[in-house]
Amino acid sequence: MKLAMIGFGQAGGKVVDKFLEYDERTGSGIVRSAVAVNTAKADLLGLDRVPEDNRVLIGQARVKGHGVGADNELGAEIAEEDIDEVQGAIDNIPVHEVDAFLIVAGLGGGTGSGGSPVLAKHLKRIYTEPVYGMGVLPGGDEGGIYTLNAARSFQTFVREVDNLLVFDNDAWRKSGESVQGGYDEINDEIVKRFGILFGAGEVEQGGAVAESVVDSSEIINTLAGGGVSTVGYAAEEVEPKSGSGGLLSRFKGDDSDDGMDTANTTNRITSLVRKAALGRLTLPCEIDGAERALLVLSGPPRHLNRKGIERGRKWLEEQTGSMEVRGGDYPVPESDYVASVILLSGVHNVPRIKELQQVAIEAQDNIDEIRQESKANLEELVEDDDDELDPLF
């Protein structure tokens, strides 16, 4: 699937940067074009792979490149005012070559949580391609204002995009882990899961061809119902090809296999499917009631098995109760792993979302106090000119 990725805010820019690194390392070609938008100059300077011409600093007249101090209302206002500057970078995207737009944002801060829904609404008004969101929820230990921002942004973002893919930091941060180390690892997890999902079907000329092809239309149809989506992942290392048998013999599916080898292959793949669906999802939830699902098995072609994929797909139908469960394989000849990725679209029973909705309701009682805190943060940032950076724009 070819995507035009737009990272909005600090977290969004870092995730898009990580996707570009993934593309470079794997040759998957997911990111057809990448743009980063921010109100903080330092965050844009900290990116490694997003082209400098595609880094857009907005709100210079109001916050002078210092960010919005976790004030997502100000982030939304600035996005509205400077949308033409963002569109200027998007105009350089060869839209006829992309399958969809993906806006990536952390929902706890100010710039991404406020600006990403504004951009989504703008893009849907202009383009016919689907506009998806990828929202990263803050950890519960990051502070009340970030939880409130996420609660408010989530409600708006999910309404403006064709589907919102969610990653919950709360479910992934390890106790005792440094903040920076935690975020780096989380970004790796995001890209690993979504990289396999979006990479499905993008086979170069002369590359391995899937038995059951999963292409961009399968992903688009799975996300077509809107709402909230989550992704599950499970992987197992495989041995290099050799005559020694072992683990390889259980995955092989060619004519030299006997019935037991094929049965082992099928069972191992269905086991990975169950682990992906019932293990740690990007947004923890009950999978029962998901409106649509997509299963992708990735790995060396000789380790993939059509029967196992079909059995896994039927198991997913039973577990979700959905009749719209698609599935296929994504051969990666040089991979050392067989991986199962499951996209669950239109999930409903999500405790974290219910918690955020409750926070949004309770916050109305002390909204003035929270706004004063945001204003103080912003004034402190704007007044602090001691570490002024050399201009980039």
LUMNUVO-743713 format. One record per residue (C-alpha): x, y, z; residue number from 0; residue in one letter. Coordinates in pm, whole numbers, plus 50000, padded with zeros to 5 digits. Example, Ala and Ser with C-alpha at 12.3 -4.5 7.8 and 13.67 -1.06 7.14 Angstrom:
<pts>
PT      X      Y      Z  num  residuo
PT  51230  49550  50780    0        A
PT  51367  49894  50714    1        S
</pts>
This chain:
<pts>
PT      X      Y      Z  num  residuo
PT  50000  50000  50000    0        M
PT  50147  50335  49894    1        K
PT  50089  50607  50153    2        L
PT  50134  50981  50176    3        A
PT  50231  51015  50544    4        M
PT  50194  51339  50736    5        I
PT  50340  51353  51086    6        G
PT  50162  51624  51287    7        F
PT  50339  51732  51605    8        G
PT  50645  51585  51776    9        Q
PT  50526  51224  51815   10        A
PT  50379  51215  51465   11        G
PT  50699  51344  51305   12        G
PT  50911  51086  51488   13        K
PT  50687  50798  51383   14        V
PT  50695  50907  51018   15        V
PT  51074  50937  51043   16        D
PT  51081  50580  51175   17        K
PT  50863  50460  50885   18        F
PT  51112  50613  50641   19        L
PT  51392  50426  50819   20        E
PT  51188  50103  50792   21        Y
PT  51138  50161  50418   22        D
PT  51510  50221  50374   23        E
PT  51600  49906  50566   24        R
PT  51343  49667  50415   25        T
PT  51284  49818  50071   26        G
PT  50909  49793  50132   27        S
PT  50829  50124  49959   28        G
PT  50531  50206  50182   29        I
PT  50595  50579  50215   30        V
PT  50550  50741  49876   31        R
PT  50587  51086  50031   32        S
PT  50646  51217  50384   33        A
PT  50562  51556  50539   34        V
PT  50618  51676  50897   35        A
PT  50416  51964  51046   36        V
PT  50492  52129  51379   37        N
PT  50473  52451  51578   38        T
PT  50809  52377  51743   39        A
PT  51122  52440  51537   40        K
PT  51338  52213  51756   41        A
PT  51116  51912  51687   42        D
PT  51149  51959  51310   43        L
PT  51525  52000  51337   44        L
PT  51541  51672  51530   45        G
PT  51408  51464  51238   46        L
PT  51655  51256  51038   47        D
PT  51480  51137  50724   48        R
PT  51185  51363  50642   49        V
PT  51315  51591  50361   50        P
PT  51383  51944  50484   51        E
PT  51159  52088  50211   52        D
PT  50872  51882  50355   53        N
PT  50911  52011  50713   54        R
PT  50646  52274  50773   55        V
PT  50670  52515  51066   56        L
PT  50331  52668  51141   57        I
PT  50218  52930  51393   58        G
PT  50535  53139  51374   59        Q
PT  50344  53463  51420   60        A
PT  50179  53339  51741   61        R
PT  50426  53105  51914   62        V
PT  50753  53193  51738   63        K
PT  50862  52834  51683   64        G
PT  50834  52732  52050   65        H
PT  50530  52504  52028   66        G
PT  50189  52550  52186   67        V
PT  50260  52429  52541   68        G
PT  50013  52137  52532   69        A
PT  49726  52373  52444   70        D
PT  49541  52175  52180   71        N
PT  49281  52446  52124   72        E
PT  49565  52676  52020   73        L
PT  49707  52392  51809   74        G
PT  49376  52363  51626   75        A
PT  49351  52739  51573   76        E
PT  49702  52758  51428   77        I
PT  49633  52462  51198   78        A
PT  49321  52640  51068   79        E
PT  49508  52966  51015   80        E
PT  49812  52810  50844   81        D
PT  49645  52528  50652   82        I
PT  49761  52684  50323   83        D
PT  50125  52639  50432   84        E
PT  50060  52272  50501   85        V
PT  49878  52238  50169   86        Q
PT  50182  52386  49997   87        G
PT  50388  52084  50104   88        A
PT  50107  51841  50022   89        I
PT  50085  51989  49671   90        D
PT  50426  51831  49603   91        N
PT  50290  51481  49675   92        I
PT  50220  51277  49358   93        P
PT  49868  51196  49476   94        V
PT  49797  50981  49167   95        H
PT  50062  50739  49298   96        E
PT  49924  50697  49652   97        V
PT  49646  50473  49779   98        D
PT  49566  50680  50088   99        A
PT  49676  50959  50322  100        F
PT  49787  50868  50674  101        L
PT  49800  51145  50936  102        I
PT  50011  51040  51235  103        V
PT  49984  51227  51565  104        A
PT  50032  51192  51937  105        G
PT  49694  51277  52090  106        L
PT  49828  51398  52426  107        G
PT  50022  51708  52324  108        G
PT  49899  52033  52176  109        G
PT  50006  52055  51813  110        T
PT  49925  51702  51697  111        G
PT  49608  51652  51898  112        S
PT  49470  51991  51795  113        G
PT  49592  52009  51437  114        G
PT  49551  51657  51301  115        S
PT  49167  51660  51294  116        P
PT  49180  51999  51119  117        V
PT  49410  51858  50852  118        L
PT  49200  51544  50811  119        A
PT  48887  51749  50747  120        K
PT  49077  51964  50496  121        H
PT  49217  51665  50302  122        L
PT  48881  51489  50282  123        K
PT  48730  51801  50132  124        R
PT  48989  51811  49852  125        I
PT  49091  51453  49771  126        Y
PT  48903  51134  49686  127        T
PT  49167  50905  49837  128        E
PT  49091  50769  50187  129        P
PT  49226  50973  50477  130        V
PT  49329  50760  50775  131        Y
PT  49454  50868  51113  132        G
PT  49706  50702  51340  133        M
PT  49660  50829  51693  134        G
PT  49905  50757  51976  135        V
PT  49742  50777  52319  136        L
PT  49954  50912  52609  137        P
PT  50050  50702  52908  138        G
PT  49848  50752  53224  139        G
PT  50159  50879  53405  140        D
PT  50211  51168  53161  141        E
PT  49971  51403  53341  142        G
PT  49607  51505  53346  143        G
PT  49627  51766  53074  144        I
PT  49765  51510  52827  145        Y
PT  49485  51267  52909  146        T
PT  49231  51544  52862  147        L
PT  49386  51645  52530  148        N
PT  49368  51283  52415  149        A
PT  49005  51251  52523  150        A
PT  48901  51560  52331  151        R
PT  49120  51501  52027  152        S
PT  49014  51137  51996  153        F
PT  48647  51229  51966  154        Q
PT  48719  51483  51693  155        T
PT  48985  51286  51505  156        F
PT  48779  50967  51475  157        V
PT  48495  51172  51328  158        R
PT  48711  51342  51064  159        E
PT  48907  51042  50928  160        V
PT  48790  50738  50732  161        D
PT  48935  50517  51006  162        N
PT  49146  50580  51317  163        L
PT  49425  50333  51390  164        L
PT  49516  50361  51758  165        V
PT  49829  50281  51957  166        F
PT  49799  50308  52336  167        D
PT  50126  50399  52511  168        N
PT  49973  50293  52843  169        D
PT  49972  49932  52730  170        A
PT  50331  49937  52609  171        W
PT  50547  50145  52845  172        R
PT  50751  49930  53079  173        K
PT  50788  50021  53446  174        S
PT  51123  50178  53531  175        G
PT  51195  50257  53166  176        E
PT  51332  50599  53072  177        S
PT  51090  50824  52886  178        V
PT  51312  50853  52578  179        Q
PT  51399  50485  52574  180        G
PT  51032  50399  52616  181        G
PT  50921  50614  52325  182        Y
PT  51194  50483  52097  183        D
PT  51089  50126  52166  184        E
PT  50721  50212  52122  185        I
PT  50790  50374  51784  186        N
PT  50974  50057  51679  187        D
PT  50670  49850  51777  188        E
PT  50435  50079  51585  189        I
PT  50640  50061  51267  190        V
PT  50698  49684  51290  191        K
PT  50327  49610  51305  192        R
PT  50197  49866  51060  193        F
PT  50496  49816  50830  194        G
PT  50399  49454  50764  195        I
PT  50033  49548  50728  196        L
PT  50087  49830  50480  197        F
PT  50369  49648  50303  198        G
PT  50142  49361  50199  199        A
PT  50099  49344  49823  200        G
PT  50389  49579  49745  201        E
PT  50598  49328  49548  202        V
PT  50871  49452  49316  203        E
PT  50919  49306  48970  204        Q
PT  51090  48968  49002  205        G
PT  50999  48942  49370  206        G
PT  50817  48659  49542  207        A
PT  50446  48645  49461  208        V
PT  50192  48561  49730  209        A
PT  49967  48257  49702  210        E
PT  49676  48456  49845  211        S
PT  49746  48816  49753  212        V
PT  49669  49093  50003  213        V
PT  49680  49426  49825  214        D
PT  49581  49783  49906  215        S
PT  49217  49721  49815  216        S
PT  49192  49454  50087  217        E
PT  49323  49700  50345  218        I
PT  49095  49979  50220  219        I
PT  48789  49751  50230  220        N
PT  48875  49637  50583  221        T
PT  48900  50000  50701  222        L
PT  48597  50116  50500  223        A
PT  48348  50092  50784  224        G
PT  48520  50372  50977  225        G
PT  48552  50386  51354  226        G
PT  48852  50263  51553  227        V
PT  49104  49995  51460  228        S
PT  49369  49798  51646  229        T
PT  49647  49568  51528  230        V
PT  49781  49242  51673  231        G
PT  50119  49086  51600  232        Y
PT  50303  48761  51670  233        A
PT  50625  48627  51519  234        A
PT  50852  48327  51540  235        E
PT  51212  48298  51424  236        E
PT  51289  48045  51155  237        V
PT  51616  47879  51064  238        E
PT  51797  47950  50737  239        P
PT  51729  47707  50456  240        K
PT  51934  47392  50497  241        S
PT  51906  47017  50474  242        G
PT  51894  46976  50850  243        S
PT  51515  46976  50884  244        G
PT  51419  47098  51232  245        G
PT  51193  47401  51248  246        L
PT  51216  47450  50872  247        L
PT  51063  47113  50803  248        S
PT  50755  47213  50998  249        R
PT  50698  47521  50782  250        F
PT  50785  47381  50439  251        K
PT  50496  47322  50206  252        G
PT  50655  47194  49882  253        D
PT  50611  46854  49717  254        D
PT  50885  46694  49929  255        S
PT  50684  46738  50247  256        D
PT  50491  46447  50387  257        D
PT  50151  46485  50550  258        G
PT  50298  46537  50896  259        M
PT  50517  46831  50780  260        D
PT  50217  46999  50621  261        T
PT  50007  46946  50934  262        A
PT  50281  47096  51152  263        N
PT  50308  47394  50920  264        T
PT  49934  47455  50934  265        T
PT  49919  47420  51312  266        N
PT  50212  47655  51366  267        R
PT  50057  47925  51148  268        I
PT  49717  47901  51317  269        T
PT  49897  47924  51652  270        S
PT  50060  48252  51540  271        L
PT  49718  48381  51434  272        V
PT  49574  48311  51780  273        R
PT  49874  48472  51951  274        K
PT  49838  48785  51738  275        A
PT  49466  48819  51806  276        A
PT  49467  48732  52177  277        L
PT  49801  48887  52272  278        G
PT  49889  49251  52320  279        R
PT  49702  49466  52066  280        L
PT  49806  49822  51976  281        T
PT  49480  49921  52147  282        L
PT  49374  49653  52398  283        P
PT  49012  49547  52350  284        C
PT  48780  49251  52319  285        E
PT  48799  49119  51963  286        I
PT  48442  48989  51975  287        D
PT  48223  49232  51784  288        G
PT  48492  49372  51552  289        A
PT  48313  49466  51232  290        E
PT  48593  49365  50993  291        R
PT  48929  49191  51012  292        A
PT  49232  49133  50792  293        L
PT  49497  48864  50847  294        L
PT  49843  48893  50690  295        V
PT  50106  48619  50723  296        L
PT  50457  48739  50641  297        S
PT  50781  48550  50598  298        G
PT  50991  48342  50357  299        P
PT  50762  48184  50093  300        P
PT  50868  47829  50183  301        R
PT  50748  47891  50540  302        H
PT  50397  48003  50442  303        L
PT  50106  47770  50398  304        N
PT  49772  47841  50229  305        R
PT  49583  47591  50442  306        K
PT  49713  47746  50764  307        G
PT  49613  48095  50650  308        I
PT  49264  47977  50558  309        E
PT  49221  47800  50891  310        R
PT  49341  48112  51074  311        G
PT  49095  48325  50880  312        R
PT  48805  48097  50973  313        K
PT  48913  48102  51338  314        W
PT  48906  48484  51325  315        L
PT  48553  48473  51183  316        E
PT  48441  48262  51480  317        E
PT  48614  48484  51738  318        Q
PT  48498  48819  51601  319        T
PT  48156  48714  51476  320        G
PT  48229  48903  51156  321        S
PT  48160  48772  50809  322        M
PT  48408  49021  50663  323        E
PT  48742  48860  50746  324        V
PT  49004  48879  50473  325        R
PT  49339  48704  50469  326        G
PT  49651  48636  50269  327        G
PT  50028  48615  50271  328        D
PT  50310  48863  50220  329        Y
PT  50624  48675  50114  330        P
PT  50955  48822  50232  331        V
PT  51228  48586  50101  332        P
PT  51514  48721  50315  333        E
PT  51323  48736  50644  334        S
PT  51430  48532  50946  335        D
PT  51077  48536  51088  336        Y
PT  50728  48421  51012  337        V
PT  50492  48689  51142  338        A
PT  50117  48715  51179  339        S
PT  49957  49061  51169  340        V
PT  49586  49109  51232  341        I
PT  49395  49429  51165  342        L
PT  49068  49454  51360  343        L
PT  48849  49736  51232  344        S
PT  48540  49881  51395  345        G
PT  48614  49754  51746  346        V
PT  48368  49850  52016  347        H
PT  48449  49702  52357  348        N
PT  48753  49920  52436  349        V
PT  48807  50002  52808  350        P
PT  49067  50273  52734  351        R
PT  48827  50467  52511  352        I
PT  48554  50447  52772  353        K
PT  48803  50581  53026  354        E
PT  48895  50872  52797  355        L
PT  48529  50956  52741  356        Q
PT  48475  50968  53117  357        Q
PT  48777  51197  53155  358        V
PT  48633  51433  52893  359        A
PT  48303  51453  53081  360        I
PT  48466  51516  53419  361        E
PT  48702  51774  53273  362        A
PT  48422  52012  53194  363        Q
PT  48404  52088  53567  364        D
PT  48761  52219  53590  365        N
PT  48829  52328  53234  366        I
PT  48921  52684  53336  367        D
PT  49196  52561  53567  368        E
PT  49338  52339  53291  369        I
PT  49335  52625  53041  370        R
PT  49527  52844  53285  371        Q
PT  49789  52569  53318  372        E
PT  49819  52550  52937  373        S
PT  49851  52927  52910  374        K
PT  50126  52935  53171  375        A
PT  50316  52661  52988  376        N
PT  50293  52850  52661  377        L
PT  50408  53183  52811  378        E
PT  50706  53011  52970  379        E
PT  50807  52861  52635  380        L
PT  50770  53184  52437  381        V
PT  50964  53389  52691  382        E
PT  51251  53141  52706  383        D
PT  51478  53263  52425  384        D
PT  51808  53167  52587  385        D
PT  51857  52859  52369  386        D
PT  51749  53013  52040  387        E
PT  51830  52784  51748  388        L
PT  51973  52887  51413  389        D
PT  51689  52947  51168  390        P
PT  51606  52660  50935  391        L
PT  51310  52813  50757  392        F
</pts>
